[in-house]
Amino acid sequence: MSKVHLENRYLQFEPVELTGADLRAALTAAWRRPTGWLFGQTFGGVIWGRVHDGELDLTTNASSGVEVLLRHDTLLNLRLFDAERELRVWRADTGLEARLVSEGVHGEEYAAWQERNYGLRQLPEPTSESTWTFTYRWLRARHYLAMEPETGLLRVAEHRLLALEP
């Protein structure tokens, strides 16, 4: 039986308001970083993108080649992430909710369990300002455990996306 190394981490969940009619501009303003990766789902399909030099660049639907629109009324969920933090957006009864998730010295305590790579095929990769090709990349994620107070058992309580790697 192998040993599992757990490391205590604190996750901070900061509420974010996405204001304005232009969701792309609202996401860029909330992100406030020069780089990052985006993965989301809309009523129209899957959407991938990246932030490069502070600008959000989006691709079309990876499965059908149809352009997927990033709008308040079509977005189901979205994650904009880098190694240090993640902006999570999801549809709620009252509209879109958003939280900025990051590790810090205060916040909700979790045990960082493992980082793992998940293979993604046919992932759109930006090759120039407006051109995307499809390539194979690894999605890196960190998993966090929390203890159930009633039973003392550990459960996977959180996941945070960290990077897309070649």
Phi and psi in degrees as GROMACS dihedral restraints (atoms count N, CA, C in turn):
[ dihedral_restraints ]
;  ai    aj    ak    al  type     phi  dphi    fc
    3     4     5     6     1   -88.5    20    10
    4     5     6     7     1   152.2    20    10
    6     7     8     9     1   -84.7    20    10
    7     8     9    10     1   147.1    20    10
    9    10    11    12     1  -110.7    20    10
   10    11    12    13     1   127.9    20    10
   12    13    14    15     1   -94.7    20    10
   13    14    15    16     1   123.0    20    10
   15    16    17    18     1  -114.6    20    10
   16    17    18    19     1   141.4    20    10
   18    19    20    21     1  -128.7    20    10
   19    20    21    22     1   125.5    20    10
   21    22    23    24     1   -67.5    20    10
   22    23    24    25     1   132.5    20    10
   24    25    26    27     1  -135.5    20    10
   25    26    27    28     1   153.2    20    10
   27    28    29    30     1  -114.4    20    10
   28    29    30    31     1   125.7    20    10
   30    31    32    33     1  -102.8    20    10
   31    32    33    34     1   134.3    20    10
   33    34    35    36     1  -107.0    20    10
   34    35    36    37     1   133.8    20    10
   36    37    38    39     1  -118.3    20    10
   37    38    39    40     1    99.6    20    10
   39    40    41    42     1   -98.7    20    10
   40    41    42    43     1   119.4    20    10
   42    43    44    45     1   -62.3    20    10
   43    44    45    46     1   140.8    20    10
   45    46    47    48     1  -128.8    20    10
   46    47    48    49     1   137.5    20    10
   48    49    50    51     1  -103.8    20    10
   49    50    51    52     1   126.6    20    10
   51    52    53    54     1   -96.7    20    10
   52    53    54    55     1   101.9    20    10
   54    55    56    57     1  -104.1    20    10
   55    56    57    58     1   153.6    20    10
   57    58    59    60     1    96.0    20    10
   58    59    60    61     1   159.6    20    10
   60    61    62    63     1   -75.7    20    10
   61    62    63    64     1   -26.4    20    10
   63    64    65    66     1   -88.6    20    10
   64    65    66    67     1   102.3    20    10
   66    67    68    69     1   -64.5    20    10
   67    68    69    70     1   -36.8    20    10
   69    70    71    72     1   -60.2    20    10
   70    71    72    73     1   -45.3    20    10
   72    73    74    75     1   -65.6    20    10
   73    74    75    76     1   -38.7    20    10
   75    76    77    78     1   -65.1    20    10
   76    77    78    79     1   -40.2    20    10
   78    79    80    81     1   -66.3    20    10
   79    80    81    82     1   -43.7    20    10
   81    82    83    84     1   -61.6    20    10
   82    83    84    85     1   -42.6    20    10
   84    85    86    87     1   -66.0    20    10
   85    86    87    88     1   -39.8    20    10
   87    88    89    90     1   -70.6    20    10
   88    89    90    91     1   -33.3    20    10
   90    91    92    93     1   -72.2    20    10
   91    92    93    94     1   -46.4    20    10
   93    94    95    96     1    51.4    20    10
   94    95    96    97     1    40.7    20    10
   96    97    98    99     1  -138.2    20    10
   97    98    99   100     1   154.2    20    10
   99   100   101   102     1   -76.4    20    10
  100   101   102   103     1   -23.2    20    10
  102   103   104   105     1  -137.9    20    10
  103   104   105   106     1   162.3    20    10
  105   106   107   108     1   165.7    20    10
  106   107   108   109     1   168.3    20    10
  108   109   110   111     1  -117.7    20    10
  109   110   111   112     1   149.3    20    10
  111   112   113   114     1  -126.7    20    10
  112   113   114   115     1   135.3    20    10
  114   115   116   117     1  -136.5    20    10
  115   116   117   118     1   130.4    20    10
  117   118   119   120     1  -152.7    20    10
  118   119   120   121     1   168.3    20    10
  120   121   122   123     1  -128.0    20    10
  121   122   123   124     1   135.9    20    10
  123   124   125   126     1  -123.3    20    10
  124   125   126   127     1   174.4    20    10
  126   127   128   129     1   -62.1    20    10
  127   128   129   130     1   -22.7    20    10
  129   130   131   132     1   -91.9    20    10
  130   131   132   133     1   -12.7    20    10
  132   133   134   135     1   145.8    20    10
  133   134   135   136     1  -163.5    20    10
  135   136   137   138     1   -89.9    20    10
  136   137   138   139     1   143.1    20    10
  138   139   140   141     1  -129.4    20    10
  139   140   141   142     1   131.8    20    10
  141   142   143   144     1  -119.1    20    10
  142   143   144   145     1   153.3    20    10
  144   145   146   147     1  -169.0    20    10
  145   146   147   148     1  -177.1    20    10
  147   148   149   150     1  -149.0    20    10
  148   149   150   151     1   156.5    20    10
  150   151   152   153     1  -103.5    20    10
  151   152   153   154     1   124.5    20    10
  153   154   155   156     1  -133.4    20    10
  154   155   156   157     1   123.2    20    10
  156   157   158   159     1    54.5    20    10
  157   158   159   160     1    36.9    20    10
  159   160   161   162     1    79.7    20    10
  160   161   162   163     1     1.4    20    10
  162   163   164   165     1  -109.4    20    10
  163   164   165   166     1   136.7    20    10
  165   166   167   168     1   -87.1    20    10
  166   167   168   169     1   119.3    20    10
  168   169   170   171     1  -112.2    20    10
  169   170   171   172     1   123.1    20    10
  171   172   173   174     1  -112.7    20    10
  172   173   174   175     1   153.9    20    10
  174   175   176   177     1  -107.5    20    10
  175   176   177   178     1  -177.7    20    10
  177   178   179   180     1   -92.1    20    10
  178   179   180   181     1   177.9    20    10
  180   181   182   183     1   -59.8    20    10
  181   182   183   184     1   120.9    20    10
  183   184   185   186     1   -66.2    20    10
  184   185   186   187     1   -23.7    20    10
  186   187   188   189     1   -91.9    20    10
  187   188   189   190     1   -31.0    20    10
  189   190   191   192     1  -120.3    20    10
  190   191   192   193     1   -10.2    20    10
  192   193   194   195     1    76.7    20    10
  193   194   195   196     1     5.9    20    10
  195   196   197   198     1   -89.4    20    10
  196   197   198   199     1   137.8    20    10
  198   199   200   201     1   -64.8    20    10
  199   200   201   202     1   128.0    20    10
  201   202   203   204     1  -101.8    20    10
  202   203   204   205     1   125.7    20    10
  204   205   206   207     1   -87.4    20    10
  205   206   207   208     1   135.4    20    10
  207   208   209   210     1   -95.1    20    10
  208   209   210   211     1    98.0    20    10
  210   211   212   213     1  -137.3    20    10
  211   212   213   214     1   157.7    20    10
  213   214   215   216     1   -56.3    20    10
  214   215   216   217     1   -40.4    20    10
  216   217   218   219     1   -83.8    20    10
  217   218   219   220     1    -8.3    20    10
  219   220   221   222     1  -114.7    20    10
  220   221   222   223     1   -15.1    20    10
  222   223   224   225     1   -73.0    20    10
  223   224   225   226     1   131.7    20    10
  225   226   227   228     1   -97.9    20    10
  226   227   228   229     1   -51.7    20    10
  228   229   230   231     1  -158.3    20    10
  229   230   231   232     1   160.7    20    10
  231   232   233   234     1  -158.0    20    10
  232   233   234   235     1   144.9    20    10
  234   235   236   237     1  -130.9    20    10
  235   236   237   238     1   125.1    20    10
  237   238   239   240     1  -114.7    20    10
  238   239   240   241     1   121.4    20    10
  240   241   242   243     1  -146.5    20    10
  241   242   243   244     1   158.3    20    10
  243   244   245   246     1  -146.0    20    10
  244   245   246   247     1  -171.1    20    10
  246   247   248   249     1   -66.5    20    10
  247   248   249   250     1   -21.2    20    10
  249   250   251   252     1  -100.4    20    10
  250   251   252   253     1   -26.3    20    10
  252   253   254   255     1  -160.5    20    10
  253   254   255   256     1   170.9    20    10
  255   256   257   258     1  -144.7    20    10
  256   257   258   259     1   131.6    20    10
  258   259   260   261     1   -98.3    20    10
  259   260   261   262     1   118.1    20    10
  261   262   263   264     1  -107.1    20    10
  262   263   264   265     1   132.1    20    10
  264   265   266   267     1  -130.0    20    10
  265   266   267   268     1   136.1    20    10
  267   268   269   270     1  -147.4    20    10
  268   269   270   271     1   158.0    20    10
  270   271   272   273     1   -82.4    20    10
  271   272   273   274     1   130.9    20    10
  273   274   275   276     1  -123.2    20    10
  274   275   276   277     1   176.1    20    10
  276   277   278   279     1   -59.1    20    10
  277   278   279   280     1   -32.2    20    10
  279   280   281   282     1   -96.4    20    10
  280   281   282   283     1     3.6    20    10
  282   283   284   285     1   128.7    20    10
  283   284   285   286     1  -151.0    20    10
  285   286   287   288     1   -88.5    20    10
  286   287   288   289     1   136.2    20    10
  288   289   290   291     1  -109.6    20    10
  289   290   291   292     1   151.0    20    10
  291   292   293   294     1  -145.8    20    10
  292   293   294   295     1   143.5    20    10
  294   295   296   297     1  -138.3    20    10
  295   296   297   298     1   142.0    20    10
  297   298   299   300     1   -99.8    20    10
  298   299   300   301     1   119.4    20    10
  300   301   302   303     1  -108.9    20    10
  301   302   303   304     1   128.4    20    10
  303   304   305   306     1  -150.9    20    10
  304   305   306   307     1   160.2    20    10
  306   307   308   309     1   -86.7    20    10
  307   308   309   310     1   146.2    20    10
  309   310   311   312     1  -156.8    20    10
  310   311   312   313     1  -168.6    20    10
  312   313   314   315     1   -89.0    20    10
  313   314   315   316     1   -12.9    20    10
  315   316   317   318     1  -131.5    20    10
  316   317   318   319     1   165.2    20    10
  318   319   320   321     1   130.6    20    10
  319   320   321   322     1  -159.5    20    10
  321   322   323   324     1   -80.7    20    10
  322   323   324   325     1   132.6    20    10
  324   325   326   327     1   -86.8    20    10
  325   326   327   328     1   133.0    20    10
  327   328   329   330     1  -137.3    20    10
  328   329   330   331     1   164.1    20    10
  330   331   332   333     1  -103.6    20    10
  331   332   333   334     1   120.6    20    10
  333   334   335   336     1   -73.6    20    10
  334   335   336   337     1   117.0    20    10
  336   337   338   339     1   -93.0    20    10
  337   338   339   340     1   -55.4    20    10
  339   340   341   342     1  -157.9    20    10
  340   341   342   343     1   154.9    20    10
  342   343   344   345     1  -108.8    20    10
  343   344   345   346     1   140.7    20    10
  345   346   347   348     1  -144.8    20    10
  346   347   348   349     1   148.3    20    10
  348   349   350   351     1  -100.7    20    10
  349   350   351   352     1   137.5    20    10
  351   352   353   354     1  -120.3    20    10
  352   353   354   355     1   126.4    20    10
  354   355   356   357     1   -74.7    20    10
  355   356   357   358     1   134.8    20    10
  357   358   359   360     1  -122.2    20    10
  358   359   360   361     1   125.5    20    10
  360   361   362   363     1   -97.8    20    10
  361   362   363   364     1   153.9    20    10
  363   364   365   366     1    57.2    20    10
  364   365   366   367     1    37.6    20    10
  366   367   368   369     1   -81.9    20    10
  367   368   369   370     1   128.4    20    10
  369   370   371   372     1   -64.9    20    10
  370   371   372   373     1   131.8    20    10
  372   373   374   375     1  -122.4    20    10
  373   374   375   376     1   124.8    20    10
  375   376   377   378     1   -68.4    20    10
  376   377   378   379     1   127.5    20    10
  378   379   380   381     1  -108.2    20    10
  379   380   381   382     1   -20.0    20    10
  381   382   383   384     1  -153.6    20    10
  382   383   384   385     1  -170.9    20    10
  384   385   386   387     1   -59.0    20    10
  385   386   387   388     1   -36.5    20    10
  387   388   389   390     1  -128.8    20    10
  388   389   390   391     1     9.6    20    10
  390   391   392   393     1  -115.1    20    10
  391   392   393   394     1   135.7    20    10
  393   394   395   396     1  -123.9    20    10
  394   395   396   397     1   138.2    20    10
  396   397   398   399     1  -119.6    20    10
  397   398   399   400     1   167.1    20    10
  399   400   401   402     1  -103.0    20    10
  400   401   402   403     1   135.1    20    10
  402   403   404   405     1  -146.3    20    10
  403   404   405   406     1   172.5    20    10
  405   406   407   408     1   -99.2    20    10
  406   407   408   409     1   127.8    20    10
  408   409   410   411     1  -137.7    20    10
  409   410   411   412     1   166.9    20    10
  411   412   413   414     1  -108.5    20    10
  412   413   414   415     1   129.5    20    10
  414   415   416   417     1   -93.1    20    10
  415   416   417   418     1   118.1    20    10
  417   418   419   420     1   -96.4    20    10
  418   419   420   421     1   131.0    20    10
  420   421   422   423     1  -134.2    20    10
  421   422   423   424     1   152.0    20    10
  423   424   425   426     1  -114.5    20    10
  424   425   426   427     1   135.3    20    10
  426   427   428   429     1  -109.0    20    10
  427   428   429   430     1   139.6    20    10
  429   430   431   432     1  -120.2    20    10
  430   431   432   433     1   139.8    20    10
  432   433   434   435     1  -106.2    20    10
  433   434   435   436     1   149.8    20    10
  435   436   437   438     1  -135.7    20    10
  436   437   438   439     1   150.9    20    10
  438   439   440   441     1   -92.5    20    10
  439   440   441   442     1   134.3    20    10
  441   442   443   444     1   -76.4    20    10
  442   443   444   445     1   121.4    20    10
  444   445   446   447     1   -62.6    20    10
  445   446   447   448     1   -33.2    20    10
  447   448   449   450     1   -73.4    20    10
  448   449   450   451     1   -36.2    20    10
  450   451   452   453     1  -111.5    20    10
  451   452   453   454     1   -21.2    20    10
  453   454   455   456     1    79.4    20    10
  454   455   456   457     1     3.6    20    10
  456   457   458   459     1   -82.8    20    10
  457   458   459   460     1   147.0    20    10
  459   460   461   462     1   -88.0    20    10
  460   461   462   463     1   143.7    20    10
  462   463   464   465     1  -135.4    20    10
  463   464   465   466     1   153.1    20    10
  465   466   467   468     1   -72.9    20    10
  466   467   468   469     1   115.3    20    10
  468   469   470   471     1  -107.2    20    10
  469   470   471   472     1   -27.8    20    10
  471   472   473   474     1  -146.4    20    10
  472   473   474   475     1   154.1    20    10
  474   475   476   477     1  -134.5    20    10
  475   476   477   478     1   141.7    20    10
  477   478   479   480     1  -131.9    20    10
  478   479   480   481     1   128.7    20    10
  480   481   482   483     1   -75.9    20    10
  481   482   483   484     1   138.5    20    10
  483   484   485   486     1  -115.1    20    10
  484   485   486   487     1   -41.4    20    10
  486   487   488   489     1  -167.6    20    10
  487   488   489   490     1   162.1    20    10
  489   490   491   492     1  -112.1    20    10
  490   491   492   493     1   123.7    20    10
  492   493   494   495     1  -121.1    20    10
  493   494   495   496     1   149.4    20    10
